[in-house]
């Protein structure tokens, strides 16, 4: 390179593109959980059932979680400004992490505590009729919400296996509801089985055992969700195969000698920040490098629409 030792191309601040999802699974889960929580608390109060109260707490926590998730989605769509030139997309990751912590603390923790308390000092069994009615209706409503969540996530996974799609997903709202609804249905089935056993054999402590099992289930779900949300919040990059394709696009330009490094991070599920350290050919001058960077950026954006912020940094060793 003749007349330049270091060149830094700065991205122009632009508004990120956030496709508006209909969020049908979130709204359906919100409505179902709110109604179910109320009926569970009423049934639990009449029947002295700690597991039913735990399930009511579970549904109440899930209701709050849906509200927080919708709040995070709304804030993540705020346009970029001088204080946040890359936008507010990571708000979604933050609130998703809060949701995971709430499932652990309020859902799992309280259920386990209440379950142990009722194992140590079991209360006399009341009439389980209303509990069975509520559980049956809850399973019906939660299953309907789960079906919607599965249908929405199935449309997003693009042929990937379920677990692989969850790990690769950059949108926690797409799998948070899926996990919550799955845990809700499994929790209800656990409570139903232990309630039948407890009343059939007159074992009141089984109610507390069911509550502990539901709590442990919520702790497990919380740990998985917290792990995925934390990873996104800390800054996950693009997949290795995508990185290789972008490297090929850059090295395919006649002005480029080689690519030293590719660094990236998801600012939101629809916004990627990309930086490439590139070695240009020695005969290139400043104007030629500027033109080459413009072409490379357009080629990358054309192939990968989610990459909205691109920094091409010529190597300082040139």
C-alpha positions as CSV (number, residue, x, y, z in Angstrom):
1,X,0.0,0.0,0.0
2,X,1.5,3.3,-1.1
3,X,-0.1,6.2,0.8
4,X,-2.1,4.7,3.7
5,X,-1.0,2.8,6.8
6,X,-4.4,2.5,8.6
7,X,-8.0,3.0,7.4
8,X,-11.1,2.7,9.5
9,X,-14.5,2.7,7.8
10,X,-17.2,3.7,10.3
11,X,-20.8,2.5,9.9
12,X,-23.5,5.1,9.4
13,X,-26.1,5.0,12.1
14,X,-29.3,3.5,10.7
15,X,-32.6,2.3,11.9
16,X,-32.7,-1.4,12.5
17,X,-35.3,-3.5,10.9
18,X,-37.6,-5.3,13.4
19,X,-40.3,-7.4,11.7
20,X,-43.4,-7.2,13.8
21,X,-44.4,-10.7,14.9
22,X,-48.0,-11.3,15.8
23,X,-46.9,-12.8,19.1
24,X,-50.0,-15.0,19.1
25,X,-48.3,-17.6,21.4
26,X,-47.4,-14.9,24.0
27,X,-50.9,-13.4,24.1
28,X,-52.6,-16.8,24.2
29,X,-50.3,-17.9,27.1
30,X,-51.0,-14.6,28.9
31,X,-54.8,-15.0,28.7
32,X,-54.7,-18.7,29.6
33,X,-52.3,-18.3,32.6
34,X,-54.2,-15.4,34.1
35,X,-57.5,-17.3,34.1
36,X,-56.0,-20.5,35.2
37,X,-54.0,-18.9,38.1
38,X,-57.2,-17.4,39.6
39,X,-59.1,-20.7,39.4
40,X,-56.1,-22.7,40.9
41,X,-55.9,-20.4,43.9
42,X,-59.6,-20.7,44.5
43,X,-59.5,-24.4,44.2
44,X,-56.4,-24.7,46.4
45,X,-58.0,-22.6,49.1
46,X,-61.1,-24.7,49.3
47,X,-59.2,-28.1,49.2
48,X,-56.2,-27.3,51.3
49,X,-53.9,-28.4,48.5
50,X,-50.3,-27.1,48.6
51,X,-49.7,-28.5,45.1
52,X,-52.7,-26.7,43.7
53,X,-51.5,-23.4,45.4
54,X,-48.0,-24.1,43.9
55,X,-49.6,-24.6,40.5
56,X,-51.5,-21.3,41.0
57,X,-48.1,-19.6,41.8
58,X,-46.7,-21.2,38.7
59,X,-49.5,-19.8,36.5
60,X,-49.2,-16.4,38.1
61,X,-45.5,-16.2,37.5
62,X,-46.1,-17.3,33.9
63,X,-48.6,-14.5,33.5
64,X,-46.1,-11.9,34.8
65,X,-43.5,-13.4,32.5
66,X,-45.6,-12.9,29.5
67,X,-46.1,-9.2,30.4
68,X,-42.4,-8.8,30.9
69,X,-41.7,-10.5,27.6
70,X,-44.1,-8.2,25.7
71,X,-42.6,-5.2,27.5
72,X,-39.1,-6.3,26.4
73,X,-40.3,-6.8,22.8
74,X,-41.8,-3.3,22.8
75,X,-38.6,-1.7,24.1
76,X,-36.4,-3.6,21.8
77,X,-38.2,-2.0,18.8
78,X,-37.3,1.5,19.8
79,X,-35.3,3.3,17.1
80,X,-31.6,3.9,17.4
81,X,-30.6,7.3,18.7
82,X,-27.4,9.2,19.7
83,X,-27.2,7.3,23.0
84,X,-27.8,3.9,21.5
85,X,-26.5,4.1,17.9
86,X,-27.1,0.3,17.4
87,X,-30.6,0.4,18.7
88,X,-32.3,-1.1,21.8
89,X,-32.5,-4.7,20.5
90,X,-30.7,-6.2,23.5
91,X,-33.6,-5.1,25.7
92,X,-35.3,-8.3,24.7
93,X,-32.3,-10.4,25.8
94,X,-32.3,-8.6,29.2
95,X,-36.0,-9.1,29.9
96,X,-35.8,-12.7,28.8
97,X,-33.0,-13.3,31.4
98,X,-35.2,-11.6,34.0
99,X,-38.1,-14.0,33.1
100,X,-35.8,-17.0,33.5
101,X,-34.7,-15.7,37.0
102,X,-38.3,-15.2,38.0
103,X,-39.2,-18.8,37.0
104,X,-36.4,-20.0,39.2
105,X,-37.0,-17.7,42.2
106,X,-40.8,-17.2,42.3
107,X,-41.9,-20.3,40.5
108,X,-39.4,-23.0,41.5
109,X,-38.2,-21.6,44.8
110,X,-41.6,-21.0,46.4
111,X,-43.1,-24.3,45.1
112,X,-40.2,-26.3,46.7
113,X,-40.4,-24.4,49.9
114,X,-44.2,-24.8,50.2
115,X,-43.9,-28.5,49.2
116,X,-41.3,-29.2,51.9
117,X,-43.4,-27.4,54.5
118,X,-46.4,-29.6,53.6
119,X,-44.3,-32.8,53.7
120,X,-43.2,-32.0,57.2
121,X,-46.6,-30.9,58.4
122,X,-49.2,-32.3,55.9
123,X,-52.7,-30.8,56.1
124,X,-55.8,-33.0,56.1
125,X,-57.0,-33.8,52.7
126,X,-60.1,-31.9,51.6
127,X,-62.6,-32.6,48.9
128,X,-60.5,-33.0,45.7
129,X,-63.5,-32.6,43.3
130,X,-62.8,-29.0,42.4
131,X,-59.1,-29.7,42.1
132,X,-59.7,-32.4,39.5
133,X,-62.1,-30.0,37.6
134,X,-59.5,-27.2,37.6
135,X,-56.6,-29.5,36.6
136,X,-58.6,-30.9,33.8
137,X,-59.6,-27.5,32.5
138,X,-56.1,-26.2,33.0
139,X,-54.6,-29.1,31.0
140,X,-57.0,-28.3,28.2
141,X,-56.2,-24.5,28.2
142,X,-52.4,-25.0,28.6
143,X,-52.3,-27.6,25.9
144,X,-54.1,-25.3,23.5
145,X,-51.5,-22.6,24.3
146,X,-48.7,-25.1,23.9
147,X,-50.1,-26.1,20.5
148,X,-50.0,-22.5,19.3
149,X,-46.4,-22.1,20.7
150,X,-45.2,-25.3,19.0
151,X,-46.9,-24.3,15.7
152,X,-45.2,-20.9,15.8
153,X,-41.7,-22.3,16.7
154,X,-42.1,-25.1,14.1
155,X,-42.5,-22.4,11.4
156,X,-39.3,-20.7,12.5
157,X,-36.9,-23.7,12.9
158,X,-36.3,-24.2,9.1
159,X,-36.0,-28.0,9.2
160,X,-33.5,-28.0,12.2
161,X,-34.0,-30.4,15.1
162,X,-36.0,-29.0,18.0
163,X,-33.1,-28.7,20.4
164,X,-30.6,-27.5,17.8
165,X,-33.2,-24.8,16.7
166,X,-33.5,-23.6,20.3
167,X,-29.7,-23.4,20.7
168,X,-29.3,-21.6,17.4
169,X,-32.3,-19.3,17.9
170,X,-31.4,-15.6,18.5
171,X,-35.0,-14.7,19.5
172,X,-35.7,-15.9,23.1
173,X,-39.4,-14.9,22.8
174,X,-39.7,-17.8,20.3
175,X,-38.8,-20.5,22.7
176,X,-39.5,-19.0,26.2
177,X,-43.3,-19.5,25.8
178,X,-42.6,-23.0,24.4
179,X,-40.7,-24.0,27.5
180,X,-43.1,-22.3,29.9
181,X,-46.2,-24.0,28.3
182,X,-44.4,-27.4,28.2
183,X,-43.5,-27.0,31.9
184,X,-47.0,-26.0,32.7
185,X,-48.5,-29.1,31.1
186,X,-46.0,-31.4,32.7
187,X,-46.5,-29.8,36.1
188,X,-50.2,-30.3,35.9
189,X,-49.8,-34.0,35.0
190,X,-47.4,-34.4,38.0
191,X,-50.0,-32.8,40.3
192,X,-52.8,-34.9,38.9
193,X,-50.8,-38.2,39.4
194,X,-49.7,-37.4,43.0
195,X,-53.2,-36.1,43.9
196,X,-54.8,-39.4,42.7
197,X,-52.2,-41.4,44.7
198,X,-52.6,-39.2,47.8
199,X,-56.4,-39.4,47.9
200,X,-56.6,-43.1,46.9
201,X,-54.1,-44.2,49.7
202,X,-54.9,-41.4,52.1
203,X,-51.4,-40.0,52.0
204,X,-51.6,-36.3,52.6
205,X,-47.9,-35.7,52.3
206,X,-48.0,-36.7,48.6
207,X,-49.5,-33.2,48.0
208,X,-46.2,-31.7,49.2
209,X,-44.2,-34.1,47.2
210,X,-46.1,-33.0,44.1
211,X,-45.3,-29.4,44.9
212,X,-41.6,-30.2,45.3
213,X,-41.6,-32.0,41.9
214,X,-43.2,-29.1,40.2
215,X,-40.7,-26.7,41.8
216,X,-37.7,-28.9,40.6
217,X,-39.2,-28.9,37.1
218,X,-39.4,-25.1,37.1
219,X,-35.8,-24.9,38.4
220,X,-34.6,-27.1,35.5
221,X,-36.6,-25.0,32.9
222,X,-35.2,-21.8,34.5
223,X,-31.6,-23.1,34.2
224,X,-32.0,-23.9,30.5
225,X,-33.7,-20.5,29.7
226,X,-31.2,-18.5,31.8
227,X,-28.3,-20.2,30.0
228,X,-29.7,-19.4,26.6
229,X,-30.7,-15.8,27.5
230,X,-27.3,-15.1,29.2
231,X,-25.5,-16.3,26.1
232,X,-27.5,-13.9,23.9
233,X,-27.1,-11.0,26.4
234,X,-23.3,-11.5,26.5
235,X,-23.1,-11.2,22.8
236,X,-23.4,-14.3,20.6
237,X,-21.9,-14.1,17.1
238,X,-22.9,-15.5,13.8
239,X,-22.7,-19.2,13.1
240,X,-19.3,-20.6,11.8
241,X,-20.8,-21.5,8.5
242,X,-22.1,-18.0,8.0
243,X,-18.8,-16.6,9.0
244,X,-17.1,-18.7,6.3
245,X,-19.6,-17.5,3.7
246,X,-18.9,-13.9,4.5
247,X,-15.2,-14.6,4.4
248,X,-15.6,-16.0,0.9
249,X,-17.5,-12.9,-0.2
250,X,-14.8,-10.6,1.0
251,X,-11.9,-12.7,-0.3
252,X,-13.7,-13.0,-3.7
253,X,-13.2,-9.2,-4.2
254,X,-10.2,-8.6,-6.5
255,X,-8.8,-5.9,-4.1
256,X,-8.5,-8.2,-1.1
257,X,-5.5,-10.2,-0.3
258,X,-6.9,-12.1,2.7
259,X,-9.2,-11.8,5.8
260,X,-7.5,-11.9,9.2
261,X,-10.5,-11.8,11.5
262,X,-14.3,-11.8,11.4
263,X,-16.0,-10.6,14.6
264,X,-19.7,-10.3,15.1
265,X,-22.5,-10.0,17.7
266,X,-26.3,-10.0,17.6
267,X,-27.7,-6.6,18.7
268,X,-31.2,-8.1,18.4
269,X,-32.7,-11.2,16.7
270,X,-32.8,-9.1,13.5
271,X,-29.6,-7.0,13.8
272,X,-26.0,-8.2,13.5
273,X,-22.9,-6.0,14.0
274,X,-20.1,-7.3,11.9
275,X,-16.4,-6.3,11.8
276,X,-13.8,-7.7,9.4
277,X,-10.0,-7.1,9.6
278,X,-9.0,-7.3,6.0
279,X,-5.6,-7.2,4.2
280,X,-5.9,-5.4,0.9
281,X,-3.4,-5.7,-1.9
282,X,-0.3,-3.6,-1.6
283,X,-0.9,-1.6,-4.8
284,X,-4.3,-0.3,-3.6
285,X,-4.5,3.4,-2.6
286,X,-7.0,5.1,-0.3
287,X,-9.6,5.8,-3.0
288,X,-9.5,2.2,-4.3
289,X,-9.8,0.8,-0.8
290,X,-12.8,3.0,-0.1
291,X,-14.5,1.9,-3.3
292,X,-13.7,-1.8,-2.5
293,X,-15.2,-1.5,1.0
294,X,-18.4,0.0,-0.5
295,X,-18.8,-2.9,-2.9
296,X,-18.0,-5.5,-0.2
297,X,-20.6,-4.0,2.2
298,X,-23.3,-4.1,-0.5
299,X,-22.4,-7.8,-1.4
300,X,-22.6,-8.8,2.3
301,X,-25.9,-7.0,2.9
302,X,-27.4,-8.5,-0.3
303,X,-26.5,-12.1,0.9
304,X,-27.2,-11.6,4.6
305,X,-30.1,-9.1,5.3
306,X,-29.7,-9.3,9.0
307,X,-26.2,-7.8,8.9
308,X,-27.2,-4.1,9.2
309,X,-23.9,-2.7,10.7
310,X,-20.7,-3.5,8.9
311,X,-17.2,-2.3,9.7
312,X,-14.4,-3.2,7.3
313,X,-11.0,-2.5,8.9
314,X,-7.9,-2.6,6.8
315,X,-5.1,-4.3,8.6
316,X,-2.7,-1.9,10.3
317,X,0.3,-4.1,9.2
318,X,-0.2,-3.1,5.5
